[in-house]
Amino acid sequence: MFSTSITIYHYLFIGLILFLIGTIGSIIAKNVIKVLIAIEFMLTGINVNLITFASYCSSGNFDGYVFALFYVGIGAVELAVALYIFYLMYRKKESDNIESYSEL
């Protein structure tokens, strides 16, 4: 009945939606863990766009895939460091609310 094909714009729209969810979540959230999850949504949206451009725009070139793989690694390290910093701050303030950490 419906013969629609998935184009590059569908994937770019998914990446944009993920990035916007992460941006809005990092602005609205009051909890530090929720902000970190929102930042991971932003990184996922960027990775979707990198893979999309690597798949559609270059044939036989794996640069976009390599960048996406490094970006996943950098995101994991960033999350580990951020969680450790949050752990140290939580031990000092006993709160996970962002507004209680205004004197950074």
Biopython code that builds the backbone (N, CA, C, O; Angstrom):
import numpy as np
from Bio.PDB.StructureBuilder import StructureBuilder

atoms = [
    (1, "MET", "N", (0.818, -1.183, 0.000)),
    (1, "MET", "CA", (0.000, 0.000, 0.000)),
    (1, "MET", "C", (0.865, 1.251, 0.000)),
    (1, "MET", "O", (0.891, 2.008, -0.970)),
    (2, "PHE", "N", (1.573, 1.453, 1.108)),
    (2, "PHE", "CA", (2.434, 2.616, 1.203)),
    (2, "PHE", "C", (3.856, 2.168, 0.908)),
    (2, "PHE", "O", (4.399, 1.296, 1.587)),
    (3, "SER", "N", (4.430, 2.752, -0.076)),
    (3, "SER", "CA", (5.810, 2.398, -0.397)),
    (3, "SER", "C", (6.698, 3.611, -0.141)),
    (3, "SER", "O", (7.090, 4.320, -1.068)),
    (4, "THR", "N", (6.998, 3.827, 1.100)),
    (4, "THR", "CA", (7.884, 4.918, 1.453)),
    (4, "THR", "C", (9.257, 4.344, 1.757)),
    (4, "THR", "O", (9.387, 3.277, 2.358)),
    (5, "SER", "N", (10.240, 5.048, 1.346)),
    (5, "SER", "CA", (11.597, 4.620, 1.644)),
    (5, "SER", "C", (12.194, 5.576, 2.676)),
    (5, "SER", "O", (11.873, 6.764, 2.712)),
    (6, "ILE", "N", (13.042, 5.041, 3.484)),
    (6, "ILE", "CA", (13.688, 5.845, 4.512)),
    (6, "ILE", "C", (14.862, 6.572, 3.875)),
    (6, "ILE", "O", (15.747, 5.950, 3.286)),
    (7, "THR", "N", (14.861, 7.874, 3.996)),
    (7, "THR", "CA", (15.903, 8.695, 3.388)),
    (7, "THR", "C", (16.819, 9.253, 4.475)),
    (7, "THR", "O", (16.655, 8.976, 5.663)),
    (8, "ILE", "N", (17.764, 10.030, 4.035)),
    (8, "ILE", "CA", (18.724, 10.639, 4.958)),
    (8, "ILE", "C", (18.016, 11.615, 5.903)),
    (8, "ILE", "O", (18.442, 11.798, 7.044)),
    (9, "TYR", "N", (16.954, 12.230, 5.432)),
    (9, "TYR", "CA", (16.249, 13.216, 6.246)),
    (9, "TYR", "C", (15.557, 12.582, 7.452)),
    (9, "TYR", "O", (15.433, 13.217, 8.499)),
    (10, "HIS", "N", (15.116, 11.356, 7.315)),
    (10, "HIS", "CA", (14.502, 10.667, 8.453)),
    (10, "HIS", "C", (15.519, 10.464, 9.578)),
    (10, "HIS", "O", (15.217, 10.709, 10.746)),
    (11, "TYR", "N", (16.709, 10.021, 9.223)),
    (11, "TYR", "CA", (17.748, 9.810, 10.230)),
    (11, "TYR", "C", (18.221, 11.128, 10.839)),
    (11, "TYR", "O", (18.466, 11.207, 12.043)),
    (12, "LEU", "N", (18.348, 12.165, 10.005)),
    (12, "LEU", "CA", (18.753, 13.462, 10.531)),
    (12, "LEU", "C", (17.689, 14.037, 11.461)),
    (12, "LEU", "O", (18.013, 14.707, 12.441)),
    (13, "PHE", "N", (16.419, 13.775, 11.152)),
    (13, "PHE", "CA", (15.341, 14.230, 12.026)),
    (13, "PHE", "C", (15.385, 13.508, 13.369)),
    (13, "PHE", "O", (15.162, 14.127, 14.409)),
    (14, "ILE", "N", (15.667, 12.211, 13.361)),
    (14, "ILE", "CA", (15.795, 11.461, 14.614)),
    (14, "ILE", "C", (16.966, 12.002, 15.439)),
    (14, "ILE", "O", (16.845, 12.172, 16.652)),
    (15, "GLY", "N", (18.092, 12.269, 14.786)),
    (15, "GLY", "CA", (19.232, 12.851, 15.491)),
    (15, "GLY", "C", (18.919, 14.226, 16.062)),
    (15, "GLY", "O", (19.348, 14.560, 17.166)),
    (16, "LEU", "N", (18.164, 15.028, 15.301)),
    (16, "LEU", "CA", (17.774, 16.354, 15.783)),
    (16, "LEU", "C", (16.847, 16.241, 16.979)),
    (16, "LEU", "O", (17.007, 16.975, 17.954)),
    (17, "ILE", "N", (15.878, 15.333, 16.922)),
    (17, "ILE", "CA", (14.947, 15.153, 18.032)),
    (17, "ILE", "C", (15.691, 14.707, 19.293)),
    (17, "ILE", "O", (15.421, 15.212, 20.383)),
    (18, "LEU", "N", (16.626, 13.765, 19.148)),
    (18, "LEU", "CA", (17.412, 13.325, 20.308)),
    (18, "LEU", "C", (18.226, 14.473, 20.892)),
    (18, "LEU", "O", (18.303, 14.628, 22.111)),
    (19, "PHE", "N", (18.833, 15.277, 20.020)),
    (19, "PHE", "CA", (19.632, 16.398, 20.494)),
    (19, "PHE", "C", (18.756, 17.427, 21.197)),
    (19, "PHE", "O", (19.150, 17.967, 22.230)),
    (20, "LEU", "N", (17.568, 17.707, 20.652)),
    (20, "LEU", "CA", (16.676, 18.675, 21.290)),
    (20, "LEU", "C", (16.138, 18.170, 22.621)),
    (20, "LEU", "O", (15.993, 18.950, 23.563)),
    (21, "ILE", "N", (15.840, 16.877, 22.713)),
    (21, "ILE", "CA", (15.411, 16.304, 23.993)),
    (21, "ILE", "C", (16.520, 16.475, 25.029)),
    (21, "ILE", "O", (16.252, 16.832, 26.176)),
    (22, "GLY", "N", (17.755, 16.223, 24.629)),
    (22, "GLY", "CA", (18.878, 16.398, 25.547)),
    (22, "GLY", "C", (19.085, 17.841, 25.956)),
    (22, "GLY", "O", (19.379, 18.128, 27.116)),
    (23, "THR", "N", (18.932, 18.752, 25.003)),
    (23, "THR", "CA", (19.108, 20.168, 25.313)),
    (23, "THR", "C", (18.033, 20.658, 26.278)),
    (23, "THR", "O", (18.334, 21.314, 27.275)),
    (24, "ILE", "N", (16.789, 20.337, 25.976)),
    (24, "ILE", "CA", (15.692, 20.762, 26.847)),
    (24, "ILE", "C", (15.805, 20.090, 28.219)),
    (24, "ILE", "O", (15.552, 20.723, 29.245)),
    (25, "GLY", "N", (16.181, 18.818, 28.235)),
    (25, "GLY", "CA", (16.336, 18.118, 29.508)),
    (25, "GLY", "C", (17.445, 18.689, 30.360)),
    (25, "GLY", "O", (17.314, 18.759, 31.582)),
    (26, "SER", "N", (18.554, 19.104, 29.727)),
    (26, "SER", "CA", (19.650, 19.664, 30.518)),
    (26, "SER", "C", (19.331, 21.057, 31.034)),
    (26, "SER", "O", (19.900, 21.491, 32.036)),
    (27, "ILE", "N", (18.425, 21.767, 30.359)),
    (27, "ILE", "CA", (18.031, 23.091, 30.832)),
    (27, "ILE", "C", (16.990, 22.987, 31.944)),
    (27, "ILE", "O", (17.049, 23.733, 32.922)),
    (28, "ILE", "N", (16.045, 22.072, 31.800)),
    (28, "ILE", "CA", (14.917, 21.987, 32.731)),
    (28, "ILE", "C", (15.250, 21.211, 34.000)),
    (28, "ILE", "O", (14.754, 21.552, 35.074)),
    (29, "ALA", "N", (16.073, 20.182, 33.902)),
    (29, "ALA", "CA", (16.279, 19.254, 35.022)),
    (29, "ALA", "C", (16.946, 19.931, 36.215)),
    (29, "ALA", "O", (17.827, 20.778, 36.062)),
    (30, "LYS", "N", (16.509, 19.540, 37.387)),
    (30, "LYS", "CA", (17.092, 20.042, 38.637)),
    (30, "LYS", "C", (18.020, 19.015, 39.274)),
    (30, "LYS", "O", (18.818, 19.358, 40.146)),
    (31, "ASN", "N", (17.923, 17.786, 38.855)),
    (31, "ASN", "CA", (18.719, 16.698, 39.410)),
    (31, "ASN", "C", (19.974, 16.508, 38.552)),
    (31, "ASN", "O", (19.904, 16.561, 37.324)),
    (32, "VAL", "N", (21.097, 16.291, 39.191)),
    (32, "VAL", "CA", (22.367, 16.158, 38.478)),
    (32, "VAL", "C", (22.368, 14.920, 37.586)),
    (32, "VAL", "O", (22.877, 14.974, 36.467)),
    (33, "ILE", "N", (21.818, 13.826, 38.049)),
    (33, "ILE", "CA", (21.783, 12.592, 37.265)),
    (33, "ILE", "C", (20.935, 12.787, 36.015)),
    (33, "ILE", "O", (21.291, 12.298, 34.943)),
    (34, "LYS", "N", (19.817, 13.497, 36.141)),
    (34, "LYS", "CA", (18.983, 13.764, 34.975)),
    (34, "LYS", "C", (19.703, 14.633, 33.952)),
    (34, "LYS", "O", (19.523, 14.452, 32.748)),
    (35, "VAL", "N", (20.510, 15.567, 34.416)),
    (35, "VAL", "CA", (21.287, 16.401, 33.500)),
    (35, "VAL", "C", (22.315, 15.546, 32.764)),
    (35, "VAL", "O", (22.521, 15.729, 31.565)),
    (36, "LEU", "N", (22.957, 14.623, 33.460)),
    (36, "LEU", "CA", (23.926, 13.742, 32.806)),
    (36, "LEU", "C", (23.251, 12.843, 31.771)),
    (36, "LEU", "O", (23.818, 12.593, 30.708)),
    (37, "ILE", "N", (22.062, 12.361, 32.066)),
    (37, "ILE", "CA", (21.327, 11.545, 31.100)),
    (37, "ILE", "C", (20.933, 12.390, 29.893)),
    (37, "ILE", "O", (20.980, 11.910, 28.761)),
    (38, "ALA", "N", (20.549, 13.632, 30.123)),
    (38, "ALA", "CA", (20.196, 14.519, 29.018)),
    (38, "ALA", "C", (21.411, 14.802, 28.133)),
    (38, "ALA", "O", (21.280, 14.884, 26.912)),
    (39, "ILE", "N", (22.570, 14.948, 28.730)),
    (39, "ILE", "CA", (23.790, 15.152, 27.945)),
    (39, "ILE", "C", (24.103, 13.914, 27.116)),
    (39, "ILE", "O", (24.579, 14.031, 25.987)),
    (40, "GLU", "N", (23.843, 12.743, 27.655)),
    (40, "GLU", "CA", (24.034, 11.515, 26.878)),
    (40, "GLU", "C", (23.057, 11.431, 25.709)),
    (40, "GLU", "O", (23.405, 10.905, 24.652)),
    (41, "PHE", "N", (21.843, 11.940, 25.885)),
    (41, "PHE", "CA", (20.911, 12.030, 24.763)),
    (41, "PHE", "C", (21.477, 12.921, 23.660)),
    (41, "PHE", "O", (21.369, 12.604, 22.475)),
    (42, "MET", "N", (22.080, 14.034, 24.061)),
    (42, "MET", "CA", (22.693, 14.932, 23.077)),
    (42, "MET", "C", (23.817, 14.225, 22.323)),
    (42, "MET", "O", (23.921, 14.353, 21.103)),
    (43, "LEU", "N", (24.647, 13.491, 23.035)),
    (43, "LEU", "CA", (25.733, 12.752, 22.386)),
    (43, "LEU", "C", (25.200, 11.678, 21.439)),
    (43, "LEU", "O", (25.788, 11.429, 20.387)),
    (44, "THR", "N", (24.092, 11.043, 21.811)),
    (44, "THR", "CA", (23.490, 10.037, 20.948)),
    (44, "THR", "C", (22.947, 10.663, 19.671)),
    (44, "THR", "O", (23.079, 10.085, 18.592)),
    (45, "GLY", "N", (22.340, 11.833, 19.783)),
    (45, "GLY", "CA", (21.868, 12.538, 18.592)),
    (45, "GLY", "C", (23.003, 12.897, 17.653)),
    (45, "GLY", "O", (22.859, 12.802, 16.434)),
    (46, "ILE", "N", (24.126, 13.307, 18.210)),
    (46, "ILE", "CA", (25.287, 13.624, 17.385)),
    (46, "ILE", "C", (25.828, 12.362, 16.722)),
    (46, "ILE", "O", (26.215, 12.397, 15.554)),
    (47, "ASN", "N", (25.859, 11.258, 17.448)),
    (47, "ASN", "CA", (26.330, 9.998, 16.874)),
    (47, "ASN", "C", (25.423, 9.516, 15.748)),
    (47, "ASN", "O", (25.910, 8.996, 14.744)),
    (48, "VAL", "N", (24.112, 9.682, 15.901)),
    (48, "VAL", "CA", (23.183, 9.305, 14.825)),
    (48, "VAL", "C", (23.495, 10.109, 13.568)),
    (48, "VAL", "O", (23.498, 9.559, 12.466)),
    (49, "ASN", "N", (23.755, 11.399, 13.723)),
    (49, "ASN", "CA", (24.083, 12.228, 12.559)),
    (49, "ASN", "C", (25.426, 11.841, 11.944)),
    (49, "ASN", "O", (25.558, 11.829, 10.720)),
    (50, "LEU", "N", (26.413, 11.528, 12.763)),
    (50, "LEU", "CA", (27.710, 11.099, 12.227)),
    (50, "LEU", "C", (27.586, 9.817, 11.421)),
    (50, "LEU", "O", (28.150, 9.712, 10.331)),
    (51, "ILE", "N", (26.861, 8.849, 11.942)),
    (51, "ILE", "CA", (26.672, 7.585, 11.238)),
    (51, "ILE", "C", (25.850, 7.794, 9.968)),
    (51, "ILE", "O", (26.116, 7.164, 8.944)),
    (52, "THR", "N", (24.862, 8.671, 10.031)),
    (52, "THR", "CA", (24.043, 8.947, 8.855)),
    (52, "THR", "C", (24.876, 9.547, 7.741)),
    (52, "THR", "O", (24.795, 9.102, 6.596)),
    (53, "PHE", "N", (25.670, 10.545, 8.061)),
    (53, "PHE", "CA", (26.503, 11.155, 7.030)),
    (53, "PHE", "C", (27.556, 10.186, 6.521)),
    (53, "PHE", "O", (27.895, 10.213, 5.338)),
    (54, "ALA", "N", (28.073, 9.340, 7.383)),
    (54, "ALA", "CA", (29.058, 8.353, 6.944)),
    (54, "ALA", "C", (28.414, 7.331, 6.013)),
    (54, "ALA", "O", (29.053, 6.863, 5.071)),
    (55, "SER", "N", (27.158, 6.984, 6.267)),
    (55, "SER", "CA", (26.485, 5.980, 5.448)),
    (55, "SER", "C", (26.038, 6.532, 4.101)),
    (55, "SER", "O", (26.174, 5.863, 3.076)),
    (56, "TYR", "N", (25.512, 7.732, 4.101)),
    (56, "TYR", "CA", (24.916, 8.269, 2.891)),
    (56, "TYR", "C", (25.870, 9.077, 2.023)),
    (56, "TYR", "O", (25.694, 9.127, 0.806)),
    (57, "CYS", "N", (26.862, 9.703, 2.611)),
    (57, "CYS", "CA", (27.658, 10.659, 1.848)),
    (57, "CYS", "C", (28.983, 10.122, 1.333)),
    (57, "CYS", "O", (29.499, 10.646, 0.345)),
    (58, "SER", "N", (29.543, 9.123, 1.946)),
    (58, "SER", "CA", (30.834, 8.634, 1.474)),
    (58, "SER", "C", (30.775, 7.122, 1.305)),
    (58, "SER", "O", (30.360, 6.396, 2.208)),
    (59, "SER", "N", (31.186, 6.674, 0.163)),
    (59, "SER", "CA", (31.190, 5.235, -0.088)),
    (59, "SER", "C", (32.602, 4.692, 0.110)),
    (59, "SER", "O", (33.551, 5.166, -0.514)),
    (60, "GLY", "N", (32.729, 3.713, 0.967)),
    (60, "GLY", "CA", (34.024, 3.090, 1.210)),
    (60, "GLY", "C", (34.918, 3.829, 2.170)),
    (60, "GLY", "O", (36.051, 3.407, 2.400)),
    (61, "ASN", "N", (34.446, 4.917, 2.736)),
    (61, "ASN", "CA", (35.240, 5.703, 3.669)),
    (61, "ASN", "C", (34.646, 5.534, 5.066)),
    (61, "ASN", "O", (33.451, 5.761, 5.256)),
    (62, "PHE", "N", (35.449, 5.146, 6.028)),
    (62, "PHE", "CA", (34.966, 4.839, 7.367)),
    (62, "PHE", "C", (35.255, 5.936, 8.379)),
    (62, "PHE", "O", (35.257, 5.676, 9.582)),
    (63, "ASP", "N", (35.497, 7.147, 7.922)),
    (63, "ASP", "CA", (35.831, 8.231, 8.850)),
    (63, "ASP", "C", (34.694, 8.542, 9.812)),
    (63, "ASP", "O", (34.937, 8.732, 11.004)),
    (64, "GLY", "N", (33.468, 8.599, 9.328)),
    (64, "GLY", "CA", (32.324, 8.902, 10.196)),
    (64, "GLY", "C", (32.118, 7.841, 11.257)),
    (64, "GLY", "O", (31.771, 8.155, 12.395)),
    (65, "TYR", "N", (32.330, 6.574, 10.887)),
    (65, "TYR", "CA", (32.179, 5.489, 11.858)),
    (65, "TYR", "C", (33.263, 5.558, 12.922)),
    (65, "TYR", "O", (33.000, 5.308, 14.099)),
    (66, "VAL", "N", (34.468, 5.893, 12.517)),
    (66, "VAL", "CA", (35.580, 6.000, 13.468)),
    (66, "VAL", "C", (35.349, 7.172, 14.413)),
    (66, "VAL", "O", (35.581, 7.060, 15.617)),
    (67, "PHE", "N", (34.887, 8.310, 13.862)),
    (67, "PHE", "CA", (34.573, 9.454, 14.716)),
    (67, "PHE", "C", (33.474, 9.100, 15.708)),
    (67, "PHE", "O", (33.556, 9.470, 16.879)),
    (68, "ALA", "N", (32.446, 8.388, 15.254)),
    (68, "ALA", "CA", (31.354, 7.998, 16.148)),
    (68, "ALA", "C", (31.851, 7.059, 17.243)),
    (68, "ALA", "O", (31.424, 7.162, 18.393)),
    (69, "LEU", "N", (32.750, 6.146, 16.890)),
    (69, "LEU", "CA", (33.297, 5.223, 17.879)),
    (69, "LEU", "C", (34.125, 5.971, 18.922)),
    (69, "LEU", "O", (34.005, 5.694, 20.116)),
    (70, "PHE", "N", (34.958, 6.910, 18.491)),
    (70, "PHE", "CA", (35.722, 7.712, 19.438)),
    (70, "PHE", "C", (34.800, 8.576, 20.284)),
    (70, "PHE", "O", (35.065, 8.800, 21.465)),
    (71, "TYR", "N", (33.721, 9.062, 19.685)),
    (71, "TYR", "CA", (32.786, 9.897, 20.413)),
    (71, "TYR", "C", (32.076, 9.109, 21.509)),
    (71, "TYR", "O", (31.799, 9.646, 22.582)),
    (72, "VAL", "N", (31.782, 7.842, 21.242)),
    (72, "VAL", "CA", (31.193, 6.982, 22.273)),
    (72, "VAL", "C", (32.190, 6.783, 23.415)),
    (72, "VAL", "O", (31.812, 6.823, 24.586)),
    (73, "GLY", "N", (33.444, 6.571, 23.079)),
    (73, "GLY", "CA", (34.479, 6.419, 24.110)),
    (73, "GLY", "C", (34.660, 7.674, 24.931)),
    (73, "GLY", "O", (34.784, 7.610, 26.154)),
    (74, "ILE", "N", (34.675, 8.818, 24.264)),
    (74, "ILE", "CA", (34.805, 10.089, 24.971)),
    (74, "ILE", "C", (33.590, 10.323, 25.859)),
    (74, "ILE", "O", (33.726, 10.835, 26.971)),
    (75, "GLY", "N", (32.398, 9.953, 25.380)),
    (75, "GLY", "CA", (31.179, 10.100, 26.184)),
    (75, "GLY", "C", (31.210, 9.230, 27.429)),
    (75, "GLY", "O", (30.749, 9.646, 28.492)),
    (76, "ALA", "N", (31.755, 8.018, 27.302)),
    (76, "ALA", "CA", (31.852, 7.131, 28.464)),
    (76, "ALA", "C", (32.826, 7.685, 29.498)),
    (76, "ALA", "O", (32.550, 7.639, 30.697)),
    (77, "VAL", "N", (33.947, 8.201, 29.049)),
    (77, "VAL", "CA", (34.923, 8.789, 29.974)),
    (77, "VAL", "C", (34.339, 10.036, 30.622)),
    (77, "VAL", "O", (34.514, 10.257, 31.821)),
    (78, "GLU", "N", (33.653, 10.844, 29.840)),
    (78, "GLU", "CA", (33.025, 12.055, 30.377)),
    (78, "GLU", "C", (32.002, 11.715, 31.440)),
    (78, "GLU", "O", (31.929, 12.382, 32.472)),
    (79, "LEU", "N", (31.221, 10.693, 31.202)),
    (79, "LEU", "CA", (30.213, 10.291, 32.175)),
    (79, "LEU", "C", (30.859, 9.761, 33.455)),
    (79, "LEU", "O", (30.387, 10.055, 34.554)),
    (80, "ALA", "N", (31.921, 8.992, 33.324)),
    (80, "ALA", "CA", (32.602, 8.462, 34.507)),
    (80, "ALA", "C", (33.204, 9.593, 35.347)),
    (80, "ALA", "O", (33.089, 9.585, 36.573)),
    (81, "VAL", "N", (33.835, 10.552, 34.698)),
    (81, "VAL", "CA", (34.423, 11.681, 35.427)),
    (81, "VAL", "C", (33.327, 12.526, 36.076)),
    (81, "VAL", "O", (33.463, 12.948, 37.225)),
    (82, "ALA", "N", (32.244, 12.772, 35.344)),
    (82, "ALA", "CA", (31.151, 13.581, 35.898)),
    (82, "ALA", "C", (30.497, 12.890, 37.086)),
    (82, "ALA", "O", (30.160, 13.548, 38.071)),
    (83, "LEU", "N", (30.312, 11.574, 37.011)),
    (83, "LEU", "CA", (29.730, 10.855, 38.147)),
    (83, "LEU", "C", (30.645, 10.885, 39.359)),
    (83, "LEU", "O", (30.169, 10.991, 40.490)),
    (84, "TYR", "N", (31.959, 10.792, 39.139)),
    (84, "TYR", "CA", (32.891, 10.861, 40.266)),
    (84, "TYR", "C", (32.877, 12.259, 40.899)),
    (84, "TYR", "O", (32.901, 12.386, 42.123)),
    (85, "ILE", "N", (32.838, 13.295, 40.073)),
    (85, "ILE", "CA", (32.767, 14.657, 40.608)),
    (85, "ILE", "C", (31.465, 14.853, 41.375)),
    (85, "ILE", "O", (31.453, 15.467, 42.442)),
    (86, "PHE", "N", (30.365, 14.328, 40.827)),
    (86, "PHE", "CA", (29.090, 14.421, 41.530)),
    (86, "PHE", "C", (29.133, 13.670, 42.850)),
    (86, "PHE", "O", (28.574, 14.134, 43.845)),
    (87, "TYR", "N", (29.789, 12.517, 42.871)),
    (87, "TYR", "CA", (29.924, 11.746, 44.109)),
    (87, "TYR", "C", (30.662, 12.554, 45.169)),
    (87, "TYR", "O", (30.262, 12.565, 46.333)),
    (88, "LEU", "N", (31.733, 13.228, 44.775)),
    (88, "LEU", "CA", (32.478, 14.053, 45.731)),
    (88, "LEU", "C", (31.643, 15.231, 46.218)),
    (88, "LEU", "O", (31.686, 15.583, 47.396)),
    (89, "MET", "N", (30.884, 15.838, 45.309)),
    (89, "MET", "CA", (30.043, 16.962, 45.707)),
    (89, "MET", "C", (28.894, 16.496, 46.590)),
    (89, "MET", "O", (28.503, 17.206, 47.518)),
    (90, "TYR", "N", (28.350, 15.320, 46.318)),
    (90, "TYR", "CA", (27.247, 14.798, 47.120)),
    (90, "TYR", "C", (27.685, 14.488, 48.544)),
    (90, "TYR", "O", (26.931, 14.693, 49.495)),
    (91, "ARG", "N", (28.907, 13.992, 48.682)),
    (91, "ARG", "CA", (29.417, 13.724, 50.029)),
    (91, "ARG", "C", (29.537, 15.004, 50.842)),
    (91, "ARG", "O", (29.389, 14.983, 52.063)),
    (92, "LYS", "N", (29.806, 16.121, 50.169)),
    (92, "LYS", "CA", (29.963, 17.375, 50.879)),
    (92, "LYS", "C", (28.615, 18.032, 51.205)),
    (92, "LYS", "O", (28.427, 18.536, 52.312)),
    (93, "LYS", "N", (27.682, 18.029, 50.255)),
    (93, "LYS", "CA", (26.425, 18.760, 50.426)),
    (93, "LYS", "C", (25.233, 17.890, 50.809)),
    (93, "LYS", "O", (24.239, 18.418, 51.307)),
    (94, "GLU", "N", (25.295, 16.581, 50.598)),
    (94, "GLU", "CA", (24.182, 15.665, 50.890)),
    (94, "GLU", "C", (22.923, 16.013, 50.095)),
    (94, "GLU", "O", (21.813, 15.857, 50.603)),
    (95, "SER", "N", (23.081, 16.479, 48.859)),
    (95, "SER", "CA", (21.938, 16.840, 48.028)),
    (95, "SER", "C", (22.272, 16.560, 46.570)),
    (95, "SER", "O", (23.424, 16.669, 46.152)),
    (96, "ASP", "N", (21.241, 16.194, 45.796)),
    (96, "ASP", "CA", (21.456, 15.992, 44.366)),
    (96, "ASP", "C", (20.799, 17.093, 43.534)),
    (96, "ASP", "O", (20.679, 16.963, 42.316)),
    (97, "ASN", "N", (20.380, 18.160, 44.179)),
    (97, "ASN", "CA", (19.768, 19.290, 43.500)),
    (97, "ASN", "C", (20.863, 20.218, 42.977)),
    (97, "ASN", "O", (21.811, 20.535, 43.695)),
    (98, "ILE", "N", (20.729, 20.646, 41.740)),
    (98, "ILE", "CA", (21.749, 21.492, 41.116)),
    (98, "ILE", "C", (21.835, 22.851, 41.800)),
    (98, "ILE", "O", (22.922, 23.419, 41.903)),
    (99, "GLU", "N", (20.733, 23.368, 42.259)),
    (99, "GLU", "CA", (20.719, 24.697, 42.850)),
    (99, "GLU", "C", (21.528, 24.782, 44.156)),
    (99, "GLU", "O", (21.914, 25.875, 44.568)),
    (100, "SER", "N", (21.781, 23.661, 44.793)),
    (100, "SER", "CA", (22.578, 23.700, 46.027)),
    (100, "SER", "C", (24.081, 23.755, 45.743)),
    (100, "SER", "O", (24.881, 23.890, 46.669)),
    (101, "TYR", "N", (24.463, 23.653, 44.485)),
    (101, "TYR", "CA", (25.886, 23.707, 44.095)),
    (101, "TYR", "C", (26.201, 25.005, 43.358)),
    (101, "TYR", "O", (26.966, 24.990, 42.394)),
    (102, "SER", "N", (25.644, 26.095, 43.779)),
    (102, "SER", "CA", (25.823, 27.361, 43.050)),
    (102, "SER", "C", (27.190, 28.014, 43.302)),
    (102, "SER", "O", (27.584, 28.895, 42.537)),
    (103, "GLU", "N", (27.909, 27.618, 44.328)),
    (103, "GLU", "CA", (29.187, 28.273, 44.647)),
    (103, "GLU", "C", (30.379, 27.621, 43.978)),
    (103, "GLU", "O", (31.509, 27.830, 44.418)),
    (104, "LEU", "N", (30.170, 26.843, 42.935)),
    (104, "LEU", "CA", (31.284, 26.237, 42.218)),
    (104, "LEU", "C", (32.073, 27.297, 41.528)),
    (104, "LEU", "O", (33.063, 26.995, 40.862)),
]
sb = StructureBuilder()
sb.init_structure("model")
sb.init_model(0)
sb.init_chain("A")
sb.init_seg("    ")
for serial, (resi, resn, name, xyz) in enumerate(atoms, 1):
    if name == "N":
        sb.init_residue(resn, " ", resi, " ")
    sb.init_atom(name, np.array(xyz, "f"), 0.0, 1.0, " ", f" {name:<3s}", serial, name[0])
structure = sb.get_structure()
